[in-house]
Amino acid sequence: MKPTLLDCTLRDGGNQNDWQFTPTDVHTIVSTLDAARVDVIEVGYRGGSGSKASPTAGASAHCTPEYLAALPAVSHAELAVMVVPTVCPVRAMDDLPDSPVSLVRVAAYPWNIDGVPEYVRAVRALGLKVGVNLMAVSYTTQKQLADIAAVVASEAPDVFYIADSFGALTPDDVRRRIELLAERLPTPLGLHAHNNLGLAAANAITGLDTGVSWLDASLCAMARGAGNLATEQALAFLTAWPRYDTHADLPLVCEAAEYVAEQVLPRPMTVRRAEIAAGINDHHYYFQDRIEKISARHGLDPWEVGRRIGAARPHKVLDETVEDICRELTEQTRLTEPTHRGNA
């Protein structure tokens, strides 16, 4: 089995450095990964990230025509961009056939998947390959995932990914979801794994065993929170394990990872309390700092607040969501406290 390896450092990794990759960073990452024969290099978002709006975001957060034109020429890899329909109008893709990009990935949450077919049709009309990424897959039941598969099947993209956006899935969770999708979709399947529970590699291997043929990864795991499956580690197990086949050059990919570690990452990627809490409680990592601060103000246990936020499956990361949960918990505590009466 030869999986397709997609590196998304310049796109998802931007969550760590506000997409402030220098021209030298972009050139080094793209040219080294291409020389290493990585299959696909995702160079950023077209039109912005759907989860982190930033007025100071760098060029790979928008992938303007000028940014794309300045990319180094590639000989082996395909170049990709990601589009989030809620922030990128469909007409904003019209110039992409004039760029070096050959694959557009359309990313949507379960609650706005109905808008995806229009974008798939639009990308196809431009003569480009198209993928669909279902974000926050941990928020779907089996029934909901089956319904989403029916929506996606109407246009049959070139690849359909599930993204463990909050790093909450276990190998069993991945297996159930991939088996369901493999039965319903006549299209290659992919997995975007986050490492909040330390399971990114285990989930990737389970996905490959169950029907996944595309893997996302980023150099040094660079992404928000605990980060993604690391590109260099993914290629290491694909190279070491005889059941898999790869033509990518591991030493060169490690060279790219060393460059990112030494020249790009603002801090080493870690899996500490905040990252683990977001994964075990199944909520967006960008909630965690808000949970810590607001819970402390209310005198509440941030783990319990986080658990309730994950159970509520909010669509947006808002302070108001945390405040509402804290008020509910405070009221419940007040009502269940025993009433102490003095002696008559």
matplotlib code that plots the C-alpha trace (Angstrom):
import matplotlib.pyplot as plt

x = [0.0, 1.3, -0.5, -0.6, 1.2, 0.1, 2.1, 0.1, 2.8, 2.3, -1.5, -2.2, 1.2, 0.2, -1.9, 1.4, 3.0, 0.1, 1.1, 4.2, 6.4, 9.1, 9.7, 12.8, 10.7, 8.2, 10.9, 12.8, 9.8, 8.3, 11.5, 12.9, 9.6, 9.4, 12.9, 12.0, 9.1, 6.3, 3.1, 1.2, 2.2, -0.6, 0.7, -2.0, -5.6, -7.3, -9.4, -8.4, -8.8, -12.3, -11.3, -8.7, -9.3, -6.2, -5.6, -1.8, -1.9, 0.9, 0.7, -0.1, -3.4, -4.7, -2.7, -3.0, -2.1, 1.2, 2.0, 1.2, 3.2, 6.2, 6.2, 9.3, 8.7, 8.0, 9.0, 7.4, 4.7, 1.3, 0.5, -2.8, -4.7, -7.6, -10.9, -13.3, -16.7, -17.8, -15.0, -14.1, -16.6, -16.9, -15.8, -12.6, -11.2, -11.5, -7.8, -6.5, -6.2, -3.6, -1.6, 0.7, -2.1, -3.7, -5.7, -8.3, -9.5, -12.9, -13.2, -16.5, -18.0, -20.8, -23.3, -22.5, -21.7, -24.6, -22.7, -19.8, -21.3, -21.4, -17.7, -16.9, -18.7, -17.0, -13.5, -14.2, -15.4, -12.0, -10.3, -8.7, -8.8, -11.0, -11.0, -13.4, -12.3, -14.9, -13.7, -14.7, -15.7, -15.7, -18.9, -20.8, -22.8, -22.8, -26.2, -25.0, -21.8, -23.9, -26.0, -22.9, -21.5, -24.7, -24.2, -20.6, -21.4, -23.6, -20.5, -17.8, -14.7, -11.2, -10.6, -12.7, -11.0, -12.2, -10.4, -10.0, -9.9, -9.9, -7.6, -10.3, -10.5, -9.1, -8.2, -11.6, -13.3, -11.3, -12.1, -15.8, -15.9, -13.7, -15.6, -18.9, -17.5, -15.8, -19.1, -20.8, -18.3, -16.8, -13.8, -10.4, -10.5, -8.1, -7.3, -6.2, -5.1, -4.3, -2.1, -3.9, -4.1, -0.8, -2.7, -2.0, 0.3, -1.9, -5.0, -3.2, -2.1, -5.6, -7.0, -4.6, -5.6, -9.3, -9.5, -7.6, -5.2, -4.4, -2.6, -2.2, 0.9, 3.0, 6.7, 7.5, 3.7, 3.3, -0.3, -2.5, -2.5, -0.8, -0.3, -0.8, 0.8, 4.4, 5.4, 8.8, 7.3, 4.7, 7.3, 9.5, 6.8, 5.8, 9.5, 10.2, 7.1, 7.3, 3.5, 3.6, 5.3, 6.6, 8.9, 9.6, 13.1, 13.1, 16.5, 15.4, 12.1, 14.0, 16.1, 13.0, 11.8, 15.1, 14.7, 11.2, 12.4, 15.3, 14.1, 10.2, 8.6, 8.1, 8.3, 8.6, 5.4, 4.2, 1.5, 0.8, -2.2, -4.0, -3.6, -4.7, -7.6, -8.9, -8.6, -10.1, -13.0, -13.5, -13.5, -11.6, -8.2, -8.9, -11.5, -8.8, -7.3, -10.8, -11.9, -8.9, -9.5, -13.3, -13.5, -11.0, -13.1, -16.1, -14.2, -14.9, -13.0, -11.8, -11.8, -15.5, -16.3, -14.3, -16.2, -19.5, -18.4, -17.3, -20.7, -22.5, -20.6, -20.6, -20.2, -18.0, -15.3, -16.9, -16.4, -20.1, -20.3, -17.9, -19.7, -23.0, -21.6, -20.0, -23.3, -25.1, -22.6, -22.7, -26.5, -26.4, -23.9, -26.0, -29.1, -27.4, -25.6, -27.1, -28.9, -27.2, -29.5, -28.3, -29.5, -32.8]
y = [0.0, 3.4, 6.2, 9.8, 12.0, 15.7, 18.2, 21.1, 23.0, 26.3, 26.1, 24.5, 25.4, 29.0, 28.7, 28.6, 31.7, 33.7, 32.5, 34.7, 32.5, 34.5, 34.1, 32.1, 29.8, 29.2, 28.5, 26.2, 24.2, 23.8, 23.1, 20.6, 18.7, 18.6, 17.3, 14.7, 13.6, 14.3, 13.8, 17.0, 20.3, 22.5, 26.1, 27.9, 29.1, 30.9, 33.6, 33.0, 30.5, 29.8, 29.4, 32.1, 35.5, 37.7, 41.2, 40.5, 37.0, 36.4, 35.6, 31.9, 32.7, 34.2, 32.7, 35.8, 35.5, 37.2, 34.7, 31.7, 33.2, 33.5, 29.8, 27.8, 25.5, 21.9, 18.8, 16.0, 17.4, 18.7, 22.1, 22.6, 25.3, 25.1, 27.0, 27.5, 28.4, 30.5, 33.0, 32.5, 33.4, 30.8, 33.4, 34.1, 30.8, 31.9, 32.8, 29.5, 27.8, 30.5, 29.5, 26.5, 25.0, 21.8, 20.7, 22.7, 21.3, 22.5, 22.4, 22.5, 21.7, 19.1, 21.9, 23.7, 20.7, 21.5, 24.4, 22.1, 20.6, 24.1, 24.6, 21.1, 21.9, 25.2, 23.8, 21.0, 23.7, 25.3, 22.1, 21.4, 18.5, 18.9, 17.4, 17.8, 18.0, 17.4, 19.3, 18.4, 14.9, 13.9, 16.0, 13.6, 10.6, 7.6, 8.7, 12.2, 11.0, 8.8, 11.8, 13.8, 11.0, 11.2, 15.0, 14.5, 11.5, 13.8, 15.3, 12.6, 14.7, 13.3, 12.7, 13.0, 13.7, 13.4, 15.9, 15.1, 18.9, 18.7, 15.7, 13.7, 10.5, 7.1, 4.3, 2.7, 6.0, 6.3, 2.7, 3.1, 6.3, 5.1, 1.8, 3.7, 6.0, 3.3, 1.6, 4.7, 6.7, 5.7, 8.0, 7.8, 8.7, 10.8, 11.5, 14.7, 13.7, 16.0, 14.8, 16.0, 12.5, 11.4, 9.2, 11.0, 8.2, 5.4, 6.9, 7.3, 3.6, 2.6, 4.7, 3.1, -0.4, 0.5, 2.3, 5.6, 6.2, 9.9, 11.3, 14.9, 15.8, 18.9, 19.3, 19.1, 18.6, 22.4, 23.3, 24.7, 23.2, 19.8, 19.8, 17.3, 14.0, 15.0, 14.7, 13.3, 10.7, 9.7, 9.1, 7.3, 4.6, 4.4, 3.8, 1.4, -0.8, -3.2, -3.3, 0.3, 1.7, 5.2, 6.9, 9.9, 10.6, 10.5, 12.2, 15.2, 15.4, 15.4, 18.2, 20.2, 19.4, 20.6, 23.9, 24.4, 23.5, 25.9, 28.7, 28.8, 27.4, 30.2, 27.5, 23.7, 21.8, 20.4, 18.1, 19.5, 20.1, 22.6, 20.4, 17.2, 19.0, 20.1, 16.6, 14.7, 17.2, 17.2, 21.0, 23.4, 24.2, 27.9, 27.5, 26.4, 29.7, 31.2, 28.2, 28.6, 32.4, 32.4, 29.3, 30.9, 34.0, 31.9, 29.7, 26.6, 23.5, 24.2, 20.5, 20.2, 23.4, 22.1, 18.7, 20.5, 22.7, 19.7, 18.0, 21.1, 20.9, 24.7, 25.9, 28.9, 29.7, 32.5, 33.8, 33.9, 30.1, 29.6, 32.3, 30.5, 27.1, 28.7, 30.4, 27.1, 25.3, 27.9, 27.8, 24.0, 24.1, 26.6, 24.5, 21.3, 22.8, 21.6, 24.3, 24.7, 25.9, 27.1, 25.5, 27.0]
z = [0.0, -1.0, 0.9, -0.5, 2.0, 2.1, 4.1, 5.4, 7.3, 5.5, 6.0, 9.4, 10.8, 10.5, 13.6, 15.5, 14.0, 12.5, 9.1, 9.3, 7.1, 5.4, 1.6, 2.6, 4.8, 2.0, -0.6, 1.7, 2.8, -0.6, -2.5, 0.1, 0.3, -3.5, -3.7, -1.1, -3.4, -0.9, -2.8, -2.1, -0.4, 0.8, 0.7, 2.6, 2.7, -0.1, 1.6, 5.2, 8.0, 9.3, 12.9, 13.5, 12.0, 12.4, 11.0, 11.0, 9.3, 6.8, 3.1, 3.4, 5.2, 2.0, -0.9, -3.1, -6.8, -6.0, -3.2, -5.5, -8.4, -6.2, -5.1, -6.3, -9.2, -8.3, -10.2, -8.1, -5.7, -6.4, -4.8, -2.9, -1.2, 1.3, 1.0, 3.8, 2.2, 5.2, 4.7, 1.0, -1.7, -4.5, -7.1, -5.2, -6.7, -10.3, -10.8, -9.4, -12.9, -13.7, -10.6, -9.9, -7.7, -8.9, -5.9, -3.9, -0.6, 0.6, 4.4, 6.3, 9.7, 10.0, 10.4, 7.2, 4.9, 2.7, 1.1, 0.0, -3.3, -4.9, -4.2, -5.5, -8.7, -9.0, -8.5, -11.1, -13.5, -13.2, -14.2, -10.9, -8.5, -5.5, -2.0, 0.9, 4.5, 7.2, 10.3, 13.8, 12.9, 16.6, 16.9, 14.5, 15.4, 13.0, 11.7, 11.1, 9.4, 7.1, 6.2, 5.5, 3.3, 1.2, 0.7, -0.3, -2.6, -4.7, -6.2, -5.4, -4.7, -5.6, -1.8, 1.3, 4.6, 8.1, 10.4, 14.1, 14.7, 18.5, 18.9, 20.6, 18.6, 19.6, 17.1, 17.7, 16.9, 13.7, 12.7, 13.1, 11.1, 8.2, 7.9, 7.6, 5.0, 3.0, 2.6, 1.4, -0.6, -4.0, -3.4, -1.6, 2.1, 4.1, 7.7, 9.4, 12.9, 15.9, 18.7, 21.9, 23.3, 21.9, 19.3, 16.0, 14.7, 16.1, 14.6, 11.2, 11.2, 12.2, 9.3, 6.9, 8.0, 7.6, 4.2, 4.4, 1.5, 2.2, 5.3, 6.4, 8.3, 9.1, 9.7, 13.5, 13.9, 13.5, 14.0, 16.7, 20.2, 20.3, 16.6, 13.8, 12.9, 12.1, 8.5, 9.4, 11.8, 9.3, 6.6, 9.2, 9.9, 6.2, 5.4, 8.3, 7.9, 5.0, 4.5, 3.3, 0.2, -0.2, -2.7, -0.4, 0.8, 4.7, 5.2, 3.1, 4.9, 8.2, 6.8, 6.2, 9.7, 11.2, 9.3, 10.7, 14.3, 14.2, 12.0, 11.9, 15.1, 17.7, 20.4, 20.5, 20.0, 23.3, 24.7, 28.1, 30.3, 28.0, 24.9, 26.7, 28.3, 24.9, 23.5, 26.4, 26.7, 22.9, 22.2, 20.1, 21.5, 21.2, 24.0, 26.5, 27.5, 27.9, 30.0, 32.4, 32.9, 33.1, 35.3, 37.7, 37.9, 38.9, 41.2, 39.2, 38.1, 34.5, 33.6, 34.4, 32.5, 29.6, 29.7, 29.5, 26.7, 24.7, 25.4, 24.2, 20.8, 20.2, 16.6, 17.5, 20.0, 22.2, 25.7, 26.0, 25.7, 28.6, 30.7, 30.1, 31.2, 34.3, 35.3, 34.9, 37.0, 39.7, 39.9, 40.0, 42.8, 44.7, 44.4, 45.6, 48.6, 51.9, 54.0, 57.3, 60.1, 63.5, 66.7, 68.1]

ax = plt.figure().add_subplot(projection="3d")
ax.plot(x, y, z, "-o")
ax.set_aspect("equal")
plt.show()
